[in-house]
Amino acid sequence: MPQTELVSERRITLVCRIKGALLRLKYGRCLQLKEHPIILGKLPFFKIPGSSRITLGDRVILDSDPANCNIPLLSRCKLVCGTNAIFEIGANTVLNGVGMTAYKAIRIGKNCLISSGTYIADTDLHPLDPALRQKVPLGYPTDHDTVVKKEITIGDNVWIGWGSIVLKGVTIGDNSIIAAGSVVTGSIPANVVAGGNPARILRKL
């Protein structure tokens, strides 16, 4: 059966419709829902300041339900934006208790599986200059213009295994698999299995 037919068969429950409406009410125009997300367990946590935007495709699954998930969830889904950042997540992608931080852009394709404990960040979060970092404990806000930020792009049908870390500037090609516990610091082509720290190609699919 074609993937598009499988997606259209997934039932949107009344509870999911209510949770989607609550998300729209809470976050307003900065959250764009193409159709109906599937929210399992608690509502996801979104931080969307300034002109940032989160866009979720149809039937994106946000799983924050440790009682019913078939793997231990370490936390609920959390998507955190800087003041001018973009999240774009394609239709039918599954986020199992995933944490992500975007200060520029994180774009994830359709039909992806991203496992519990995975963290994805397009920024170093803190400046490289130690003198600037020393100001933070003294109460000075971080000057995010001095922090390195590079867009992350994850293709369609990608599977990222449990407890992986995907860092700034990475591209992962369509259909590729990232083994559990990997640290992805460089781009991964389409149709491969990659793993390790730093992640490297293990075999072709």
Secondary structure per residue as TSV (DSSP state, phi and psi in degrees):
chain	resnum	aa	ss	phi	psi
A	1	M	-	360.0	131.7
A	2	P	-	-58.4	150.2
A	3	Q	H	-58.9	-38.2
A	4	T	H	-62.2	-34.0
A	5	E	H	-71.0	-38.5
A	6	L	H	-61.5	-41.7
A	7	V	H	-62.0	-45.1
A	8	S	H	-68.6	-20.9
A	9	E	H	-77.0	-21.9
A	10	R	S	-64.9	124.2
A	11	R	-	-79.7	135.4
A	12	I	-	-98.3	110.0
A	13	T	-	-75.9	164.5
A	14	L	H	-61.1	-39.1
A	15	V	H	-61.0	-42.9
A	16	C	H	-64.4	-38.3
A	17	R	H	-63.4	-40.4
A	18	I	H	-66.2	-43.8
A	19	K	H	-64.2	-38.7
A	20	G	H	-62.1	-40.8
A	21	A	H	-64.7	-38.1
A	22	L	H	-64.8	-39.7
A	23	L	H	-62.9	-44.5
A	24	R	H	-59.6	-42.6
A	25	L	H	-65.3	-41.1
A	26	K	H	-72.0	-40.5
A	27	Y	H	-107.4	-12.9
A	28	G	G	64.1	-143.9
A	29	R	G	-69.8	-19.3
A	30	C	G	-75.1	-8.9
A	31	L	E	-114.0	119.6
A	32	Q	E	-111.5	115.8
A	33	L	E	-105.5	116.1
A	34	K	S	-62.9	-43.7
A	35	E	S	-143.1	-110.9
A	36	H	-	-119.2	116.9
A	37	P	-	-74.8	158.2
A	38	I	E	-109.2	108.7
A	39	I	E	-108.1	116.3
A	40	L	E	-106.7	128.8
A	41	G	E	76.7	-144.5
A	42	K	S	-65.8	155.9
A	43	L	-	-61.1	142.9
A	44	P	-	-66.4	158.2
A	45	F	E	-98.1	122.8
A	46	F	E	-118.8	136.3
A	47	K	E	-117.6	114.1
A	48	I	-	-132.1	72.9
A	49	P	-	-81.2	169.6
A	50	G	T	54.6	-131.6
A	51	S	T	-98.6	16.3
A	52	S	-	-67.2	162.6
A	53	R	E	-149.3	139.6
A	54	I	E	-118.3	127.0
A	55	T	E	-120.1	124.3
A	56	L	E	-114.2	127.4
A	57	G	-	-72.9	174.3
A	58	D	T	-61.7	134.9
A	59	R	T	59.5	30.9
A	60	V	-	-64.3	132.4
A	61	I	E	-99.4	122.2
A	62	L	E	-112.3	98.7
A	63	D	E	-98.7	109.7
A	64	S	E	-125.2	37.7
A	65	D	-	-116.9	85.8
A	66	P	T	-64.6	-24.8
A	67	A	T	-69.7	-30.0
A	68	N	T	-117.1	-7.6
A	69	C	-	-72.3	147.3
A	70	N	S	-84.9	3.8
A	71	I	S	-132.6	153.9
A	72	P	-	-66.6	121.6
A	73	L	-	-87.5	130.3
A	74	L	S	-82.8	-23.7
A	75	S	S	-164.3	170.6
A	76	R	-	-76.8	167.4
A	77	C	-	-65.5	132.6
A	78	K	E	-135.9	123.2
A	79	L	E	-121.3	118.2
A	80	V	E	-118.3	126.0
A	81	C	E	-106.3	149.8
A	82	G	-	-75.6	-165.2
A	83	T	T	-78.3	-14.0
A	84	N	T	-148.8	69.8
A	85	A	-	-129.8	163.9
A	86	I	E	-132.1	132.0
A	87	F	E	-112.6	131.0
A	88	E	E	-131.3	119.7
A	89	I	E	-124.1	124.2
A	90	G	-	-78.0	166.4
A	91	A	T	-57.7	141.2
A	92	N	T	69.3	14.9
A	93	T	-	-81.1	142.8
A	94	V	E	-111.4	124.4
A	95	L	E	-113.4	111.6
A	96	N	E	-98.0	91.7
A	97	G	S	56.8	42.6
A	98	V	-	-91.0	143.2
A	99	G	E	-111.2	132.9
A	100	M	E	-140.6	143.5
A	101	T	E	-127.7	125.1
A	102	A	E	-123.0	122.8
A	103	Y	S	-108.4	-11.0
A	104	K	S	-127.8	-76.7
A	105	A	E	-161.1	137.1
A	106	I	E	-125.1	119.5
A	107	R	E	-119.7	123.7
A	108	I	E	-121.6	134.3
A	109	G	-	-78.6	-162.6
A	110	K	S	-86.8	153.7
A	111	N	S	59.7	32.9
A	112	C	-	-91.2	154.4
A	113	L	E	-121.1	119.0
A	114	I	E	-123.2	118.6
A	115	S	-	-85.6	166.3
A	116	S	T	-57.1	144.3
A	117	G	T	80.2	0.4
A	118	T	-	-77.8	138.6
A	119	Y	E	-126.1	131.9
A	120	I	E	-126.8	125.7
A	121	A	E	-143.1	132.4
A	122	D	S	-96.1	15.5
A	123	T	B	-142.8	155.4
A	124	D	-	-79.3	-12.1
A	125	L	S	72.0	-33.6
A	126	H	S	-129.9	152.3
A	127	P	-	-68.3	155.2
A	128	L	S	-75.4	-26.0
A	129	D	-	-70.9	117.8
A	130	P	H	-62.7	-30.0
A	131	A	H	-64.0	-36.7
A	132	L	H	-72.3	-37.6
A	133	R	H	-65.5	-33.9
A	134	Q	T	-65.3	-19.7
A	135	K	T	-74.8	-23.6
A	136	V	G	-62.1	-48.4
A	137	P	G	-64.1	-18.6
A	138	L	G	-85.3	-0.8
A	139	G	T	100.3	0.5
A	140	Y	-	-79.3	136.6
A	141	P	-	-70.0	150.0
A	142	T	-	-69.4	132.0
A	143	D	-	-83.5	99.8
A	144	H	G	-72.5	-10.4
A	145	D	G	-68.3	-19.2
A	146	T	G	-93.9	0.7
A	147	V	S	-97.5	135.4
A	148	V	-	-70.9	132.3
A	149	K	B	-137.2	132.7
A	150	K	-	-143.9	133.9
A	151	E	-	-60.1	143.9
A	152	I	E	-111.1	134.0
A	153	T	E	-128.2	124.4
A	154	I	E	-117.8	126.4
A	155	G	-	-75.4	-168.7
A	156	D	T	-78.7	150.8
A	157	N	T	61.4	28.7
A	158	V	-	-88.2	140.1
A	159	W	E	-117.6	120.1
A	160	I	E	-110.8	119.1
A	161	G	-	-75.5	166.4
A	162	W	T	-51.4	133.1
A	163	G	T	70.7	21.8
A	164	S	-	-84.2	160.8
A	165	I	E	-127.3	127.9
A	166	V	E	-117.0	121.4
A	167	L	-	-104.8	173.9
A	168	K	T	-54.1	145.4
A	169	G	T	78.9	2.8
A	170	V	-	-82.3	141.0
A	171	T	E	-119.7	131.5
A	172	I	E	-116.8	122.7
A	173	G	-	-74.8	165.5
A	174	D	T	-54.1	142.1
A	175	N	T	71.2	0.8
A	176	S	-	-78.9	158.2
A	177	I	E	-121.9	131.0
A	178	I	E	-106.5	119.6
A	179	A	-	-65.4	153.8
A	180	A	T	-56.3	142.0
A	181	G	T	74.7	12.8
A	182	S	-	-80.5	154.9
A	183	V	E	-118.6	110.0
A	184	V	E	-97.6	107.9
A	185	T	-	-109.3	-16.9
A	186	G	S	-128.7	164.8
A	187	S	-	-70.4	147.5
A	188	I	B	-118.5	129.4
A	189	P	-	-72.8	175.6
A	190	A	S	-71.9	154.1
A	191	N	S	61.3	44.5
A	192	V	E	-137.8	162.7
A	193	V	E	-103.8	128.5
A	194	A	E	-128.4	151.1
A	195	G	E	-168.2	168.9
A	196	G	T	106.5	-177.8
A	197	N	T	-135.3	102.8
A	198	P	T	-75.6	156.6
A	199	A	T	-65.8	138.8
A	200	R	E	-136.4	162.4
A	201	I	E	-69.4	126.9
A	202	L	E	-97.3	-39.7
A	203	R	E	-165.7	163.5
A	204	K	E	-90.9	151.0
A	205	L	-	-94.7	360.0
